[in-house]
Amino acid sequence: MQAAFLTHDAFQCGYCTPGQLCSAVALVEELRQSAAGARLSDDEIRERMSGNLCRCGAYPNILTAVREVLQGA
């Protein structure tokens, strides 16, 4: 997940990055245990990540990073 965040520039100021990474890893782990992982829509990923706010607005890049990890899972 960290590599995907770096690759897709999924952070700017870094303030929310630890929380975003923790939530993203938990999301991937939860989905690995179910059978629905790669089938989540972007809206569903956004909903699952909605507990973390990013002041810089890096949401599109965060979504891309999470999607990359999910597709590789």
HELIX and SHEET records of a PDB file:
HELIX    1   1 GLN A    2  THR A    7  1                                   6    
HELIX    2   2 THR A   17  GLN A   33  1                                  17    
HELIX    3   3 GLY A   37  ARG A   39  5                                   3    
HELIX    4   4 ASP A   42  ARG A   48  1                                   7    
HELIX    5   5 TYR A   59  GLY A   72  1                                  14    
END                                                                             
